[in-house]
Amino acid sequence: MEFQDKKIICKDCGNEFIFTAGEQEWYAQKGFSEPARCSECRKIRKAEKQDNNQDNIRY
């Protein structure tokens, strides 16, 4: 299967981003679905999840 660059609209910020053919191939190899968020929003979401996990740790 040959992949081609694909334009996607980020579901968080609404900006358009390119899901490259190389990224699509990597995602397919890993069995991942295509991203719904741009890389910047994914970073923010990941940081928020890590912050929430830290809040739940009790010593």
Contacts in CASP RR format, 6 or more apart in sequence:
PFRMAT RR
TARGET T0000
AUTHOR 0000-0000-0000
METHOD contacts of the structure
MODEL  1
MEFQDKKIICKDCGNEFIFTAGEQEWYAQKGFSEPARCSECRKIRKAEKQ
DNNQDNIRY
1 28 0 8 1.000
2 21 0 8 1.000
3 21 0 8 1.000
3 22 0 8 1.000
3 24 0 8 1.000
3 25 0 8 1.000
3 28 0 8 1.000
4 21 0 8 1.000
5 18 0 8 1.000
5 19 0 8 1.000
5 20 0 8 1.000
5 21 0 8 1.000
6 18 0 8 1.000
6 19 0 8 1.000
6 24 0 8 1.000
6 34 0 8 1.000
7 16 0 8 1.000
7 17 0 8 1.000
7 18 0 8 1.000
7 19 0 8 1.000
8 16 0 8 1.000
8 17 0 8 1.000
8 18 0 8 1.000
8 19 0 8 1.000
8 34 0 8 1.000
8 35 0 8 1.000
8 36 0 8 1.000
9 15 0 8 1.000
9 16 0 8 1.000
10 16 0 8 1.000
10 17 0 8 1.000
10 36 0 8 1.000
10 37 0 8 1.000
10 38 0 8 1.000
10 41 0 8 1.000
11 36 0 8 1.000
11 37 0 8 1.000
12 37 0 8 1.000
12 38 0 8 1.000
12 41 0 8 1.000
12 44 0 8 1.000
12 45 0 8 1.000
13 37 0 8 1.000
13 38 0 8 1.000
13 40 0 8 1.000
13 41 0 8 1.000
15 38 0 8 1.000
17 38 0 8 1.000
17 39 0 8 1.000
19 34 0 8 1.000
19 35 0 8 1.000
24 34 0 8 1.000
27 33 0 8 1.000
27 34 0 8 1.000
27 35 0 8 1.000
35 42 0 8 1.000
37 45 0 8 1.000
END
